Each structure stands twice: as structure tokens, then as C-alpha cells.
Amino acid sequence: MPSRRDLLRCAVVGVAVATALGAGAVAWSSTLLGEYSVMTMGGSAHGSSGGHAGHGGESGGAAAASGTVASSSEVSVTSLTADPDRAPDVRVELVARQEPIDVPGGRRVDGYTLNGTSPGPEIRARQGELVEVTLVNESVAAGATLHWHGIDVPNAADGVAGITQDAVPVGGRHVYRFVAQDAGTYWYHSHQVSHEQVLRGLLGAIVIDPAVPSTDAADLDVTALLHVYGGQHTLNGRVADERVTADPGSTVRVRVINSDQGTAAVWSTAPYRVVATDGDDVSEPTDVDGQRLLIPAGGRADVAVRAPADGSAVRLHVGGARSIVIGGPEASDPPAARQPSETIDLFAYGSPAPLGFDPSSPDRSYEYVIARRFGIIDGRPGNFWTINGRMFPDVPMFEVREGEVVVMHLRNDSGDVHPMHLHGHHVVVLSRDGVAASGSPWIVDSLDVHPGERYDIAFVADNPGIWSDHCHTLPHAVDGLVAHVMYEGVTSPFTINGDAGNQPE
């Protein structure tokens, strides 16, 4: 028998949905999806130049979207590839399985593995090398893909089911090829039913080393991939802390990867430096003492920690529940340190440096306003996310041309934090709440936007394709917080919810 509280909750939701339906039946009908193409989503947003923002265009489905493509020069996403004649420098095969995971130090969970482990094998390449990864789906029933999070790959290799490829079925395989152009810390994960497959372990780390080692390179280099398996906080797949043996006075670069759904905190018992964010080096980083670093869901940060000169050890807390102890082999483990209440502001950290492009007079300028309202998506009622007042799939396609400078004005009018992630590009943060950035260029692909915050971000449209631009709290993406950046003239032959079973979020 339902409780009075349950009955009241159902009544409130029912009244809200019924009211909305009565107010705009035509608008609601557009949320019944069935099989659809990303090419027919919402309407084209052409933007404005000279710093004036486009609001996301009109609704109109296929009619509006089809008008954004120049038929005389159409290019399919499948043709946007790395040089097919070039031999790979790094070749990897990853076999995906749907199977229980025995989490070391913890309990067994149902999940997904790559080559029998989760996280999957760390892939390491050198800047400029061509990487070729073959995904083999041995037993993932819903199909699988691999998205190279933070790496600006050619669009055909982006790994988004229904947009750049079909999900790889059981018994199938798919080859990804891309040049490792930018050194840095990245990760890979499925972009098919991603809110389930990523949560349950279909992921791994990828590190691209610089072509020429820096003169101030760290003495040691370690990866710290954070993930939660069934409520168990792990570091590199284990419910345990790690110890790194380092000579006194040496420097350790710790590559922190936040693969979880919320923000991760990093702090230390001794000063540390933030040397890179999302794969981009920080200009002239300085010591951070008594402050925490916050990393968005999907984001990465490289921190440099110096082993104490006296042979003792330092504890670097990563993600709150786990830590890395760095020091001499005989040093005792230092006690845990309380998480600082003060947060380092990367907006003003480091020193200014040239951007390489001028965002002051962009070719395109767009509004990107996040909010929420009651409605129905595919027959499912709820309080869903909106972009520029529109609910999925009637969200804008942000249209760009290759070579353009694009500025987006992000505003969060919802009550939740949203780690916004743009595929295929990195953005530079220009301002926050109307105040210009003052530190090292803050260049990211995953940016936490808190309730009420306003950010101006910019990027150069230098990677043709159709690119997802979504919240990396993946249940938010399932509930409609996803838009796309579409290059003029680019098309996709793939569909979502059709016979191929493509479900990217």
C-alpha cells in the first residue's frame, strides 16, 4: 500500500506534468524520440560575431538542421581520420568483457573489464606518435565504444555511439587511430550507455609523454586514477593507499585522473605545485600550501611533490579517501592531514602567457544557459535539464566553421554543479562572473560550473566534426544535459535508438 507521502509526491509530479502538457502539447511531442539522428536535433545556432551572443536558434528538427549543411561540400564524420597509410607507432588491443570485478582490498562487484582488469591497461605514447587501438567486444551485451577523453582526436575516432560510429556488438571489433599531438594526462572510457559502463569500470588511463623531455622534468612519474566501484573508493583500481619510494629532494609528478561523477579534492601534508590541468602545462606554477585542489568529474591535474630532503615522507591526499605516500624506503608514513577549507583558484594561479589566438573579437559567440524544468523525454516524466530554455532533443546545435574563433557564455541557472566537457577541443577560460582571468591561461576540457556562476570560454574551431558538449556527471547527460558543436558541412550516417542499439549517454 503506497504511503501518504508517496501518493502526495505522485500527485505533485502528475499535476506539474499535466499542466506542462496542457500548456504546450506541440513542444512536448518533440521529446518522444524513437530512432533519431543527431543531424535532426533541435535547431541550428549560427551565433553572432563581434561579441554578441546567439541564443541557440529556433526549433524545427530536421528542417532546421538540414539547412546548416552545404550539400555541395558535405563531409561524413567517417572520413575524418588519421592518415590511413601511416603505420602505427603504438599498437594496443583491448578486449571488453562484462564480468564481475574482484576489487583488490575490497569486495567483488558486477562490472566491465578491459583485458581482464578495471581500470584497463594504461596506454603510454610519445608526442607525435600514431596510436592504434583495437577494441574487441567479447561479452558486453549492450555494445561498447572507446572515447579518448581530453585527446583532440580526429572525429571518426571520437568513440561516441550514434554520432561517430555504431556501438561495437558482441563478437565485433573497431579500430581507433589518432596522432598523439599533445603531451599530457588523459583517460579513455566507453561512450555507449556511458552512465552505466563508465560507472562500472569500462575505462583506463592514457599518458602522452613530451617528444623532448623538459629540463625540469620530474624524477618520477606516477598515475593516480580515481574511481568508485559500488561505493568503494579506489586508487588505480585498489581499495588501498600507495607508496612511492623517492630519493630525498627528488620530485614526483602525480597524474591525478578523476573518473568519478563528482568533484575530487587533492591536498598534501607539504607544499606542492599544480603543473598541468587537463593535459595543458601551467605557466610558472608556484607552491601551494594549506589549500586543496578541486578536479571536476572527467578532469585531470598533474601535481609535483618534492620528497623531503631529510629522508622523511609526505602524504598526498587524492580524492579524499585515498592517498599516496612519497619518501624514502625507511620513512614512516606521516599521519593524514585534514582537508583544507580553502581552495586554490586556478583562475588566478601561475603567470600569464600568450594564447596563440585572439578571443577579443570572436567569429562566433553563443549563449549556453543551463537550467531545468518539468517535462517528458521519450515518455518518461521528470524534472529535466534545459539548454537555452529548451529540453532534449530540442537543444541547440552550435554551428561553427573551420578556423573560426568561438566564444561561449556559460551560465548555470540550475541548482547543481555541472562539469561541462567539450569533445575534440580544449577551451581557455576568459572570465568568471564578469572578472577577467589573471593567472596562467586556464585551458581545460572539463570545467565545473557551480550554481549561479557565469563563465566566458573560447576555443579555435580547428578540428572538424560533430562534437558532444555535455555534463560529465553522466546521469545529468542521460537526463538531457548534452548539446553538440557542429562544423558546417559535416554529416553523420549514424543514428541513436535504432537497430544498432546506439545509446551514447
C-alpha positions in Angstrom: 0.0 0.0 0.0 1.6 3.4 -1.0 2.2 5.8 1.9 0.5 9.2 2.0 3.9 10.8 1.2 4.3 8.6 -1.9 0.7 9.4 -3.0 1.4 13.1 -2.5 4.6 13.0 -4.4 2.9 11.3 -7.3 0.1 13.8 -7.3 2.5 16.8 -7.3 4.6 15.4 -10.2 1.4 14.4 -12.1 -0.1 17.9 -11.7 3.1 19.5 -12.9 3.5 17.3 -15.9 -0.2 17.6 -16.8 0.0 21.4 -16.5 3.0 21.5 -18.8 1.4 19.2 -21.3 -1.7 21.3 -21.4 0.3 24.5 -21.8 2.3 23.2 -24.8 1.4 19.9 -26.3 3.3 20.5 -29.5 6.5 21.2 -27.7 6.2 18.1 -25.6 5.6 15.8 -28.5 9.1 16.6 -29.7 10.5 14.7 -26.7 9.2 11.3 -28.0 12.5 10.2 -29.5 12.4 6.7 -31.1 15.2 6.4 -33.6 16.8 9.7 -34.4 19.8 11.3 -36.0 21.9 13.9 -34.3 21.6 15.8 -37.5 17.9 16.4 -36.8 18.2 17.5 -33.2 16.8 20.9 -32.2 17.7 23.8 -34.5 20.8 25.3 -35.8 22.5 28.0 -33.7 24.5 30.2 -36.1 25.8 32.6 -33.4 26.9 36.2 -33.8 30.2 38.0 -34.3 31.6 40.9 -32.5 30.9 39.6 -29.1 27.1 39.3 -29.4 25.7 36.0 -28.4 23.5 33.7 -30.4 20.8 32.1 -28.2 20.6 28.7 -29.8 18.3 29.1 -32.8 14.8 28.0 -33.5 13.2 24.6 -33.0 12.3 22.8 -36.2 14.1 19.4 -36.1 15.2 18.1 -39.5 14.2 21.1 -41.5 16.3 23.4 -39.3 19.3 21.1 -39.1 19.4 20.3 -42.8 19.8 24.0 -43.6 23.1 24.0 -41.7 24.9 21.8 -44.2 26.3 22.9 -47.6 25.2 20.0 -49.8 27.9 20.7 -52.4 30.7 20.0 -49.8 29.3 17.5 -47.4 31.9 15.5 -45.4 31.0 12.4 -43.4 32.4 12.0 -39.9 33.7 8.6 -41.1 36.2 10.4 -43.4 37.7 12.5 -40.7 40.5 10.1 -39.8 44.3 10.0 -39.2 46.5 9.2 -42.2 45.3 5.7 -43.2 48.7 4.9 -44.9 50.8 5.7 -41.8 52.0 2.7 -39.8 51.2 2.9 -36.1 53.9 3.6 -33.6 51.9 2.2 -30.7 49.5 -0.7 -31.2 47.2 -1.9 -28.5 44.3 -4.4 -28.4 41.7 -4.0 -25.6 39.2 -6.9 -25.0 36.0 -5.7 -23.3 34.1 -8.1 -21.1 31.0 -7.8 -18.9 32.0 -9.7 -15.8 32.5 -9.4 -12.0 35.5 -7.4 -10.8 37.4 -8.6 -7.8 38.4 -5.2 -6.4 41.8 -5.6 -4.5 41.3 -4.7 -0.9 37.6 -4.6 -1.3 34.6 -6.7 -2.4 33.6 -8.1 -5.7 31.2 -6.0 -7.9 29.5 -6.6 -11.2 31.1 -4.5 -13.9 33.2 -4.4 -17.0 36.8 -5.1 -17.7 39.4 -4.4 -20.4 41.9 -7.2 -20.9 40.6 -8.7 -17.6 41.1 -5.7 -15.4 39.5 -2.4 -14.4 40.8 0.1 -14.8 42.1 -1.2 -18.1 45.8 -1.2 -19.1 47.5 2.2 -19.0 48.4 3.3 -22.6 51.6 5.2 -22.9 52.7 7.0 -26.1 55.1 9.8 -27.0 54.0 13.1 -28.5 53.8 12.8 -32.3 53.4 9.0 -32.4 50.4 7.4 -34.1 48.4 5.3 -31.7 46.2 2.4 -33.0 43.8 0.7 -30.5 41.6 -2.2 -31.5 38.6 -2.6 -29.3 37.2 -6.2 -29.2 33.8 -6.7 -27.6 33.9 -10.2 -26.2 30.8 -10.0 -23.9 29.4 -6.5 -23.3 25.8 -7.1 -24.2 24.7 -3.5 -24.9 27.8 -2.9 -27.1 30.7 -0.7 -26.3 32.9 2.1 -27.7 36.1 3.9 -26.6 36.2 7.7 -26.2 39.6 9.3 -25.7 38.7 11.9 -23.1 40.7 15.1 -23.5 42.6 14.0 -26.6 41.7 16.1 -29.6 41.4 13.0 -31.9 40.0 13.1 -35.5 36.2 13.0 -35.3 36.0 9.4 -36.7 38.0 8.2 -33.6 35.9 10.0 -31.0 34.0 6.9 -30.0 30.5 8.3 -29.4 27.9 5.7 -30.3 25.3 7.0 -32.8 27.4 10.1 -33.8 30.9 8.9 -34.9 30.4 5.2 -35.0 28.0 2.3 -34.2 28.5 0.6 -30.9 30.7 -2.5 -31.2 28.4 -5.5 -30.7 29.4 -8.8 -29.0 31.9 -10.5 -31.3 32.7 -7.3 -33.1 35.8 -5.0 -33.2 36.6 -1.4 -34.0 39.9 0.3 -34.7 40.8 3.8 -33.4 43.7 5.7 -34.9 45.0 9.1 -33.9 48.2 11.0 -33.6 49.2 11.8 -30.0 49.6 15.5 -30.8 49.5 17.0 -27.2 51.5 15.7 -24.3 49.5 15.3 -21.1 47.3 13.1 -18.9 44.1 11.7 -20.4 41.8 8.7 -20.0 39.6 6.5 -22.1 36.1 5.2 -21.4 33.0 3.8 -23.1 30.6 6.3 -24.7 27.9 3.7 -25.1 25.4 3.6 -22.2 28.2 5.7 -20.6 26.3 6.4 -17.3 26.4 2.6 -16.6 29.5 1.4 -18.4 31.8 4.1 -17.1 30.4 3.8 -13.5 31.0 0.1 -13.6 34.6 0.2 -14.9 34.9 0.3 -18.7 37.8 2.8 -18.6 41.5 3.3 -18.3 44.4 5.9 -18.3 46.4 7.1 -21.3 49.5 9.3 -20.9 51.3 11.1 -23.7 54.9 11.9 -22.9 56.5 15.0 -24.5 58.6 14.4 -27.6 61.5 16.2 -25.9 61.7 15.8 -22.1 61.7 19.1 -20.2 64.8 20.3 -18.5 62.8 20.5 -15.3 61.1 17.1 -15.7 60.2 15.2 -12.5 62.5 12.4 -11.3 59.5 10.0 -11.0 56.2 9.9 -12.8 53.1 8.1 -11.4 49.4 7.8 -12.3 46.6 8.2 -9.8 43.3 7.1 -11.4 40.4 7.6 -9.0 37.2 5.5 -9.3 34.4 4.4 -7.1 33.2 0.7 -7.6 30.0 0.0 -5.8 30.7 2.6 -3.1 34.4 1.6 -2.8 36.8 4.5 -3.3 39.8 3.1 -5.2 43.2 4.4 -6.3 44.4 2.7 -9.6 41.7 0.1 -9.0 42.6 -0.8 -5.4 41.0 0.0 -2.1 44.3 1.0 -0.7 46.8 3.8 -0.4 50.0 3.7 -2.4 53.6 4.3 -1.5 56.2 5.8 -3.9 59.8 5.4 -3.0 61.7 8.5 -3.8 65.2 9.8 -3.1 65.4 12.7 -0.7 64.9 16.0 -2.5 63.6 14.4 -5.7 60.4 15.4 -7.4 57.4 13.2 -8.2 54.8 14.1 -10.8 51.5 12.6 -9.8 48.9 12.5 -12.7 45.5 12.6 -11.0 42.6 11.4 -13.1 39.1 11.9 -11.8 36.9 9.3 -13.5 34.0 9.7 -11.0 30.8 11.6 -11.1 31.7 14.3 -8.6 34.5 16.7 -7.8 37.7 15.3 -6.4 39.9 17.1 -3.8 43.7 16.9 -3.7 45.8 18.2 -0.8 49.1 17.4 0.9 51.0 17.5 4.2 53.7 19.6 2.4 53.7 22.2 -0.3 53.0 21.0 -3.9 52.7 22.6 -7.3 49.9 22.2 -10.0 52.0 21.7 -13.1 49.2 20.9 -15.6 45.4 20.9 -15.9 43.6 18.6 -18.4 46.9 18.0 -20.2 47.9 21.6 -20.6 51.0 22.9 -18.8 50.6 25.7 -16.2 52.8 28.7 -16.8 55.2 29.3 -13.9 53.4 27.3 -11.2 54.1 28.3 -7.6 53.9 26.4 -4.3 50.5 25.6 -2.9 50.4 25.3 0.9 47.3 24.8 3.1 44.9 24.7 0.1 43.1 22.0 -1.7 42.9 21.5 -5.5 39.5 20.6 -6.9 39.3 18.4 -10.0 36.0 18.2 -11.9 34.4 14.9 -12.9 36.3 13.8 -16.0 39.1 16.3 -15.3 42.8 15.7 -14.7 45.6 17.6 -12.9 49.3 16.9 -12.6 50.8 17.9 -9.3 54.5 18.0 -8.4 55.5 16.8 -4.9 59.1 17.0 -3.6 60.3 14.2 -1.3 61.6 15.8 1.9 65.3 16.4 1.9 65.7 14.8 5.4 64.5 11.4 4.1 61.1 11.5 5.7 57.8 11.2 3.7 54.9 13.4 2.6 51.3 12.3 2.1 49.4 13.5 -0.9 45.7 13.0 -0.4 43.9 12.2 -3.7 40.1 12.2 -3.9 39.7 12.4 -0.1 39.5 8.6 0.6 42.9 7.6 -0.8 46.4 8.9 -0.6 50.0 8.5 -1.9 52.9 8.4 0.5 56.1 9.7 -1.1 59.5 9.4 0.6 62.5 7.2 1.5 62.1 3.5 1.9 62.7 3.6 5.6 60.5 6.7 6.3 57.4 6.2 8.4 54.0 7.1 7.0 53.0 10.7 8.0 49.6 11.0 9.6 46.6 12.1 7.4 46.0 15.8 7.2 42.6 17.4 7.5 41.2 18.6 4.1 41.8 22.4 3.9 38.7 24.6 3.7 40.5 27.0 1.3 40.7 26.1 -2.4 43.4 27.1 -4.8 41.9 29.3 -7.6 43.3 28.1 -10.9 41.6 31.2 -12.4 44.5 33.3 -10.9 47.2 30.7 -10.4 50.6 30.9 -12.3 51.7 33.6 -14.7 50.0 35.0 -17.9 51.3 33.6 -21.2 50.3 34.1 -24.9 47.2 32.2 -26.0 48.2 31.9 -29.6 44.8 33.4 -30.8 42.8 36.5 -30.1 39.4 35.9 -28.4 38.5 39.5 -28.1 36.6 39.7 -31.4 35.3 36.2 -32.0 33.9 34.9 -35.2 31.0 33.3 -33.3 29.6 33.9 -29.9 27.0 31.8 -28.2 24.9 31.7 -25.0 24.9 28.3 -23.2 22.4 28.6 -20.3 21.7 25.6 -18.1 18.5 25.3 -16.2 15.8 22.7 -15.6 12.0 22.2 -15.8 9.3 19.5 -15.7 8.7 17.6 -18.9 8.8 14.3 -20.7 11.7 12.7 -22.5 10.8 9.6 -24.5 7.6 9.1 -22.5 9.5 9.5 -19.1 8.2 12.4 -17.0 10.7 14.2 -14.8 12.4 17.5 -13.9 14.9 17.6 -16.8 17.8 19.8 -17.7 17.4 22.5 -20.3 19.9 24.4 -22.5 18.8 27.9 -23.5 15.4 27.1 -22.3 15.0 24.0 -24.5 14.7 20.4 -23.4 16.4 17.5 -25.1 16.3 16.7 -28.0 15.2 20.3 -28.9 18.6 21.6 -27.8 20.8 23.8 -30.0 23.4 22.7 -32.5 26.2 25.2 -32.1 27.4 25.7 -35.7 31.0 26.7 -36.5 33.3 26.9 -39.5 36.8 25.6 -39.5 39.3 28.3 -38.4 36.8 30.4 -36.5 37.4 31.7 -33.0 34.4 30.8 -30.9 33.3 32.2 -27.6 30.7 30.6 -25.3 28.9 32.4 -22.4 28.2 29.6 -19.9 25.6 30.3 -17.2 24.3 27.8 -14.6 20.8 28.7 -13.5 20.2 25.2 -12.1 20.8 24.1 -8.5 23.6 21.6 -9.3 27.3 21.7 -10.2 27.9 20.7 -13.8 31.4 19.5 -15.0 31.0 20.6 -18.7 33.1 18.6 -21.2 33.6 19.6 -24.8 34.9 16.8 -27.1 37.7 17.3 -29.6 38.8 20.7 -28.3 40.3 22.5 -25.3 38.9 25.8 -24.1 40.5 28.7 -22.4 38.6 30.3 -19.5 38.4 34.1 -20.2 36.4 35.3 -17.3 34.2 34.2 -14.4 31.3 36.3 -13.2 32.5 39.2 -15.3 36.0 39.2 -13.9 38.9 38.5 -16.4 41.3 35.6 -15.7 44.6 36.8 -14.3 46.9 33.8 -14.0 48.3 31.2 -16.4 46.0 30.5 -19.3 43.5 28.1 -17.7 43.0 25.6 -20.5 40.6 22.7 -19.9 38.3 20.2 -21.5 36.3 19.7 -18.3 35.1 22.7 -16.3 33.0 22.7 -13.1 30.2 25.4 -13.4 28.6 25.9 -10.0 25.1 27.2 -9.4 24.8 30.9 -10.3 28.2 31.0 -12.0 28.9 32.6 -15.3 32.0 31.7 -17.4 33.2 33.1 -20.8 35.3 30.4 -22.6 36.9 30.4 -26.0 38.3 27.9 -28.5 39.6 27.8 -32.0 37.5 25.6 -34.4 40.4 23.6 -35.7 39.1 20.0 -35.6 36.2 19.4 -38.0 33.4 17.1 -36.9 30.3 16.8 -34.8 31.3 17.0 -31.2 29.4 16.3 -28.0 29.4 19.1 -25.4 27.8 17.7 -22.2 27.9 17.4 -18.5 30.2 14.7 -17.2 28.1 13.9 -14.3 26.8 11.2 -16.6 23.3 10.8 -15.1 22.8 14.5 -16.0 23.7 13.8 -19.6 21.1 10.9 -19.7 18.5 13.5 -18.5 19.3 15.8 -21.4 22.3 17.9 -20.5 24.0 17.4 -23.8 24.4 19.6 -26.9 26.8 19.5 -29.9 29.2 21.6 -31.7 28.7 21.0 -35.5 31.1 22.1 -38.2 29.4 23.4 -41.3 29.3 20.8 -44.0 29.9 17.7 -41.7 27.3 15.0 -41.6 26.8 11.7 -39.7 25.3 8.5 -41.1 24.7 7.0 -37.7 21.5 7.1 -35.6 20.6 6.7 -32.0 18.0 4.2 -30.7 17.9 2.3 -34.0 18.8 -1.3 -34.9 22.5 -0.7 -34.0 21.4 -0.1 -30.4 23.4 3.2 -30.1 22.8 4.9 -26.8 25.7 7.3 -26.2 24.8 8.5 -22.8 
